[in-house]
Amino acid sequence: MSDYYEILGVARDASPDQIKKAYRKLARELHPDVAGEESGDRFKDVARAYEVLSNPEKRQQYDLGVDPTAPGGGAGGPMGGGFGFQDIFETFFGGGQAQQGPIPRARRGQDALVRLDIDLAEATFGAKRELQVDTAVVCGTCGGSCCRPGTSPRTCEVCHGRGTVQRVARSFLGQVMTSAPCAACQGFGTVIPEPCAECSGEGRVRSRRTISINVPAGVDTGTRIKLTSQGEVGPAGGPAGDLYVEIRERNHDTFVRRGDDLHCTLQVPMTAAALGTVLELETLDGAQEIDLRPGTQPGQIVTLKNLGVGHLHGAGRGDLNVHIEVQVPTALDEEQEQLLRSLATLRGEERPDPRLSAAHPGVFSRLRDKLSGR
């Protein structure tokens, strides 16, 4: 029995990828179109070795001392030959997944995912950004043909362009004909006698390119924007997959986002809260006036309509909620202290009577209750 591991030049514990890589290298070197007719027998041995070692079941049989390619070899069915019940069923009744003709070399590429960091203003109003992505693109040297310029694929001499090879196997039902992908051409029906040196016969290369993207208003962390056909180009210059851009929004120094609403805290002096005043607040839309009514209480919320984040699905924007925080003075000079004492006397608050009531939640506790619908 031939030593298939030695024929491919791999160790007995070689991985499927190592076996595939070794086969491809030998197939390019020994193909009769490249090395001449005298390499035909060696080429067939390499193809036979790969046919066995690339199939997990056949490789297991081979490692147990049975050559699945030998007449009467294998242990798959009652009569040997490495032919199991599944093969018989598919032969007589059709497996539904049988390969019809050679496999196209050009296949769709994989989808790609990149992340884009944006700030709150870009999420609020939308933006146009450019990002650089590293993806597979069509090889500029061979144009996706996989061949060295001036050459072209050649019909496989093993399967004669069919992409499959047929063999006769014995079973308890007698001799049946089965087909399998051609090991010499990997089922493509053609071989690449002179692969393109730029892409190593893949028809595509890695490249960095710049893509423009329109970020719509209302996106948030986790939002994915789909760019059709901007992903990886497929093997042999096949159609590109899609590119998904995942948004990550940076935290803002002033505003906290909750859905499409914005929240911030405005600190005001005790006197301003008691007497009322008009303050100016810098928002994402520029300076806005806030009218504090006399007697404004700590934790009170002033809502500025339509100054929040734009709605992703639909028109309009969220609101800007300003949480009022009243600052109580902690360091008074003698005159200020006397004035406050006079005010307390006028209001009868020199010795106020304590009145117990339910605990008032803090600003963010009230915000949490509001968002949860309590």
C-alpha positions as CSV (number, residue, x, y, z in Angstrom):
1,M,0.0,0.0,0.0
2,S,1.4,3.4,-1.0
3,D,2.4,5.8,1.7
4,Y,0.1,8.8,0.9
5,Y,1.7,10.9,3.6
6,E,5.1,10.5,2.1
7,I,3.7,11.2,-1.4
8,L,2.4,14.6,-0.2
9,G,5.4,15.2,2.0
10,V,3.4,15.8,5.2
11,A,3.5,14.3,8.7
12,R,0.9,11.7,9.7
13,D,-0.7,14.2,12.1
14,A,-0.8,17.0,9.5
15,S,-3.9,19.2,9.6
16,P,-6.4,19.4,6.7
17,D,-5.0,22.8,5.8
18,Q,-1.5,21.5,5.7
19,I,-2.5,18.6,3.5
20,K,-4.4,20.9,1.1
21,K,-1.5,23.3,0.9
22,A,1.0,20.5,0.1
23,Y,-1.3,19.1,-2.5
24,R,-1.8,22.4,-4.3
25,K,2.0,23.0,-4.4
26,L,2.7,19.5,-5.9
27,A,-0.2,19.8,-8.3
28,R,1.1,23.0,-9.8
29,E,4.6,21.5,-10.0
30,L,3.7,18.1,-11.5
31,H,0.7,18.9,-13.7
32,P,1.5,17.5,-17.2
33,D,0.9,20.9,-18.8
34,V,3.7,22.3,-16.7
35,A,6.1,19.4,-16.1
36,G,5.5,17.4,-19.2
37,E,4.0,14.0,-19.8
38,E,6.6,12.1,-17.8
39,S,5.2,13.6,-14.6
40,G,1.7,12.1,-15.4
41,D,2.1,9.0,-13.1
42,R,3.5,11.1,-10.2
43,F,0.7,13.6,-10.7
44,K,-2.0,10.8,-10.4
45,D,-0.3,9.5,-7.3
46,V,-0.5,12.9,-5.7
47,A,-4.2,13.3,-6.7
48,R,-5.0,9.8,-5.3
49,A,-3.2,10.6,-2.0
50,Y,-5.1,13.9,-1.6
51,E,-8.4,12.2,-2.4
52,V,-7.8,9.9,0.5
53,L,-6.2,12.2,3.1
54,S,-8.6,15.1,2.4
55,N,-11.6,12.9,3.3
56,P,-11.9,12.3,7.0
57,E,-13.6,8.9,6.7
58,K,-11.1,7.7,4.0
59,R,-8.2,9.0,6.0
60,Q,-9.4,7.1,9.1
61,Q,-9.7,3.9,7.0
62,Y,-6.2,4.4,5.6
63,D,-4.7,5.0,9.0
64,L,-6.2,1.7,10.1
65,G,-4.3,0.0,7.3
66,V,-7.1,-0.1,4.6
67,D,-6.6,1.7,1.3
68,P,-10.1,3.0,0.3
69,T,-9.0,3.4,-3.3
70,A,-8.0,-0.3,-3.7
71,P,-10.5,-2.7,-5.3
72,G,-12.5,-4.4,-2.5
73,G,-10.8,-2.1,0.0
74,G,-12.5,-0.1,2.8
75,A,-15.1,-1.1,5.3
76,G,-18.0,1.1,4.5
77,G,-20.6,-1.4,3.4
78,P,-21.4,-5.1,3.7
79,M,-19.3,-5.9,0.6
80,G,-16.4,-3.5,1.4
81,G,-15.2,-1.0,-1.2
82,G,-15.7,1.9,1.2
83,F,-19.2,2.3,0.0
84,G,-21.8,2.9,2.6
85,F,-25.6,2.9,2.8
86,Q,-25.7,6.7,2.3
87,D,-23.8,6.4,-1.0
88,I,-26.3,3.7,-2.2
89,F,-29.3,5.8,-1.2
90,E,-28.0,8.8,-3.0
91,T,-27.1,6.8,-6.1
92,F,-30.5,5.2,-6.5
93,F,-32.8,7.9,-5.1
94,G,-30.8,11.1,-5.5
95,G,-29.2,13.0,-2.7
96,G,-30.7,16.3,-3.6
97,Q,-27.3,18.0,-3.2
98,A,-25.4,16.2,-6.0
99,Q,-23.0,18.4,-7.9
100,Q,-24.1,19.3,-11.4
101,G,-21.1,20.2,-13.5
102,P,-17.9,22.0,-12.5
103,I,-17.8,24.4,-9.6
104,P,-17.4,28.1,-10.6
105,R,-14.1,29.5,-9.4
106,A,-15.7,32.9,-8.9
107,R,-17.6,32.9,-5.6
108,R,-19.1,35.6,-3.5
109,G,-16.8,37.2,-0.9
110,Q,-17.4,37.3,2.8
111,D,-19.1,40.2,4.6
112,A,-16.9,42.5,6.6
113,L,-17.4,44.4,9.9
114,V,-15.7,47.6,10.9
115,R,-16.3,50.0,13.8
116,L,-16.7,53.8,13.6
117,D,-16.5,56.1,16.6
118,I,-18.6,59.2,16.5
119,D,-19.4,62.0,18.9
120,L,-22.8,63.1,20.2
121,A,-23.2,66.0,17.7
122,E,-22.7,63.5,14.8
123,A,-25.3,61.2,16.3
124,T,-27.7,64.1,16.8
125,F,-27.5,65.7,13.3
126,G,-25.9,63.0,11.2
127,A,-22.6,63.3,9.4
128,K,-20.6,62.3,6.4
129,R,-17.5,60.4,7.3
130,E,-14.6,58.6,5.5
131,L,-13.1,55.5,6.9
132,Q,-10.3,53.3,5.8
133,V,-10.9,49.5,5.5
134,D,-8.5,46.6,4.7
135,T,-10.4,44.2,2.5
136,A,-9.8,41.9,-0.5
137,V,-10.0,43.6,-3.8
138,V,-9.7,42.3,-7.4
139,C,-6.1,41.6,-8.3
140,G,-4.9,44.4,-10.6
141,T,-2.5,42.2,-12.4
142,C,-4.7,39.4,-13.5
143,G,-8.1,41.1,-13.2
144,G,-9.5,38.2,-11.2
145,S,-8.6,35.5,-13.8
146,C,-6.0,33.9,-11.3
147,C,-3.6,33.4,-14.3
148,R,-0.4,35.0,-15.2
149,P,-1.1,37.7,-17.8
150,G,-1.1,36.2,-21.3
151,T,-2.2,32.7,-20.0
152,S,-5.6,31.2,-19.3
153,P,-7.1,28.2,-17.4
154,R,-6.8,24.8,-19.1
155,T,-9.3,22.0,-19.1
156,C,-8.5,19.4,-16.5
157,E,-7.1,16.3,-18.1
158,V,-8.3,14.1,-15.3
159,C,-12.0,14.9,-15.4
160,H,-12.0,16.5,-18.9
161,G,-13.7,19.6,-17.6
162,R,-16.6,17.9,-15.8
163,G,-15.4,18.7,-12.3
164,T,-16.2,15.2,-11.2
165,V,-14.8,11.8,-11.6
166,Q,-16.8,8.5,-11.7
167,R,-15.9,5.2,-10.1
168,V,-17.5,1.8,-9.8
169,A,-18.1,0.5,-6.3
170,R,-19.5,-2.8,-5.2
171,S,-22.3,-3.2,-2.7
172,F,-24.9,-5.8,-1.7
173,L,-27.0,-4.5,-4.6
174,G,-24.2,-5.1,-7.1
175,Q,-21.9,-2.7,-8.9
176,V,-23.0,0.9,-8.8
177,M,-21.5,4.1,-10.3
178,T,-20.7,7.0,-8.0
179,S,-19.2,10.4,-8.7
180,A,-17.0,12.7,-6.6
181,P,-15.3,16.0,-7.1
182,C,-12.2,15.7,-9.1
183,A,-9.1,15.8,-6.8
184,A,-6.9,17.2,-9.6
185,C,-8.9,20.4,-10.2
186,Q,-10.8,20.6,-6.9
187,G,-14.0,20.3,-8.9
188,F,-13.5,23.4,-11.0
189,G,-13.1,21.5,-14.3
190,T,-10.0,23.6,-15.1
191,V,-6.5,24.1,-13.7
192,I,-4.3,27.1,-13.5
193,P,-1.0,26.2,-15.2
194,E,0.6,29.5,-14.5
195,P,-0.8,31.2,-11.5
196,C,-0.6,35.0,-11.2
197,A,2.4,35.9,-9.1
198,E,0.7,39.0,-7.6
199,C,-2.2,37.1,-6.0
200,S,-0.8,33.5,-6.0
201,G,-3.7,32.4,-8.2
202,E,-6.5,33.7,-5.9
203,G,-7.7,36.5,-8.2
204,R,-7.8,38.9,-5.3
205,V,-5.3,40.8,-3.0
206,R,-5.5,42.6,0.3
207,S,-5.7,46.4,0.0
208,R,-6.5,49.5,2.0
209,R,-9.2,51.7,0.6
210,T,-11.2,54.8,1.7
211,I,-15.0,54.6,1.8
212,S,-17.4,57.5,2.3
213,I,-20.3,56.8,4.5
214,N,-23.4,58.9,5.4
215,V,-24.1,58.5,9.1
216,P,-27.8,59.2,9.6
217,A,-29.1,61.2,12.6
218,G,-30.3,59.1,15.5
219,V,-27.7,56.3,15.4
220,D,-26.5,55.0,18.7
221,T,-23.9,52.6,20.0
222,G,-24.5,49.2,18.4
223,T,-26.3,50.5,15.3
224,R,-25.0,48.8,12.2
225,I,-25.0,50.5,8.8
226,K,-25.0,48.2,5.8
227,L,-22.9,49.1,2.7
228,T,-23.9,46.7,-0.1
229,S,-21.1,45.1,-2.1
230,Q,-18.4,47.0,-0.1
231,G,-17.0,43.9,1.7
232,E,-14.5,41.2,0.6
233,V,-14.2,40.5,-3.1
234,G,-14.7,36.8,-3.6
235,P,-12.1,34.3,-5.0
236,A,-11.3,34.6,-8.7
237,G,-12.8,38.1,-8.6
238,G,-16.2,37.0,-7.5
239,P,-18.8,39.5,-6.3
240,A,-18.0,41.3,-3.1
241,G,-19.9,40.7,0.1
242,D,-21.4,43.5,2.2
243,L,-19.7,45.8,4.6
244,Y,-21.3,46.5,8.0
245,V,-20.2,49.6,9.9
246,E,-21.0,49.3,13.7
247,I,-21.4,52.7,15.5
248,R,-19.8,53.5,18.8
249,E,-20.8,56.8,20.3
250,R,-18.4,58.6,22.6
251,N,-19.5,59.9,26.0
252,H,-20.2,63.7,26.1
253,D,-18.7,65.9,28.8
254,T,-22.0,67.7,29.5
255,F,-25.0,65.7,28.1
256,V,-26.2,62.2,28.9
257,R,-28.2,60.5,26.2
258,R,-31.3,58.4,27.1
259,G,-32.9,57.2,23.8
260,D,-33.3,60.3,21.7
261,D,-33.6,62.6,24.8
262,L,-30.6,64.5,26.3
263,H,-30.1,65.3,30.0
264,C,-27.9,67.7,31.8
265,T,-27.6,69.3,35.2
266,L,-27.6,73.1,35.6
267,Q,-26.3,74.6,38.9
268,V,-27.9,77.8,40.0
269,P,-27.5,80.0,43.1
270,M,-30.0,79.8,45.9
271,T,-31.1,83.4,45.2
272,A,-31.6,82.8,41.5
273,A,-33.9,79.8,42.3
274,A,-35.8,81.9,44.9
275,L,-36.2,85.1,42.9
276,G,-36.3,83.6,39.3
277,T,-34.0,84.6,36.5
278,V,-33.1,84.0,32.8
279,L,-30.0,82.0,32.2
280,E,-28.1,81.1,29.0
281,L,-27.2,77.4,28.4
282,E,-24.9,76.3,25.6
283,T,-26.5,73.4,23.8
284,L,-25.6,71.4,20.7
285,D,-27.7,73.9,18.8
286,G,-25.9,76.9,20.3
287,A,-26.9,79.2,23.2
288,Q,-30.4,78.8,24.5
289,E,-32.2,80.8,27.2
290,I,-33.8,79.1,30.2
291,D,-36.4,81.0,32.1
292,L,-36.3,80.0,35.8
293,R,-39.5,80.9,37.6
294,P,-39.4,82.3,41.1
295,G,-39.4,79.5,43.7
296,T,-37.6,77.0,41.4
297,Q,-37.0,73.8,43.5
298,P,-33.9,71.6,43.5
299,G,-34.3,68.7,41.1
300,Q,-36.9,70.5,39.0
301,I,-36.6,69.7,35.3
302,V,-36.9,72.3,32.6
303,T,-37.6,70.7,29.2
304,L,-36.4,72.3,25.9
305,K,-38.4,70.7,23.2
306,N,-36.8,69.4,20.0
307,L,-33.2,70.0,21.2
308,G,-32.4,66.3,21.6
309,V,-31.1,63.6,19.2
310,G,-32.7,63.3,15.8
311,H,-35.0,60.3,15.4
312,L,-33.4,57.5,13.3
313,H,-36.7,56.3,11.9
314,G,-38.9,59.3,11.3
315,A,-38.8,63.1,11.4
316,G,-38.3,65.3,14.5
317,R,-35.9,65.2,17.5
318,G,-36.0,64.3,21.1
319,D,-35.9,66.8,24.0
320,L,-33.3,68.4,26.1
321,N,-34.1,68.0,29.8
322,V,-32.3,70.4,32.2
323,H,-32.1,69.2,35.8
324,I,-31.9,72.2,38.2
325,E,-29.4,71.9,41.1
326,V,-29.7,74.7,43.7
327,Q,-26.4,75.7,45.3
328,V,-26.6,76.6,49.0
329,P,-23.8,79.0,50.0
330,T,-21.3,77.5,52.5
331,A,-19.1,80.5,53.2
332,L,-20.8,83.8,54.2
333,D,-19.2,87.0,55.2
334,E,-20.7,89.0,58.2
335,E,-22.9,91.2,56.1
336,Q,-24.3,88.3,54.1
337,E,-25.0,86.3,57.2
338,Q,-26.8,89.3,58.8
339,L,-29.0,89.7,55.7
340,L,-30.0,86.0,55.7
341,R,-30.8,86.2,59.4
342,S,-33.0,89.3,58.7
343,L,-34.7,87.3,56.0
344,A,-35.3,84.4,58.3
345,T,-36.8,86.7,60.9
346,L,-39.1,88.3,58.3
347,R,-40.2,84.8,57.3
348,G,-40.5,83.5,60.8
349,E,-37.9,80.9,60.2
350,E,-35.4,81.7,63.0
351,R,-36.3,78.3,64.6
352,P,-38.3,76.4,61.9
353,D,-40.4,73.5,63.0
354,P,-39.1,70.3,61.3
355,R,-41.7,68.6,59.2
356,L,-41.2,65.0,58.1
357,S,-42.2,63.8,54.7
358,A,-41.4,61.0,52.3
359,A,-37.8,61.0,51.1
360,H,-37.3,62.9,47.9
361,P,-35.3,60.9,45.4
362,G,-32.2,62.5,43.8
363,V,-32.0,63.8,40.3
364,F,-30.9,60.6,38.7
365,S,-33.3,58.5,40.8
366,R,-36.2,60.6,39.5
367,L,-34.8,60.3,36.0
368,R,-34.6,56.5,36.3
369,D,-38.2,56.4,37.6
370,K,-39.4,58.6,34.7
371,L,-37.7,56.4,32.1
372,S,-39.1,53.3,33.7
373,G,-42.6,54.7,33.6
374,R,-43.1,54.8,37.4
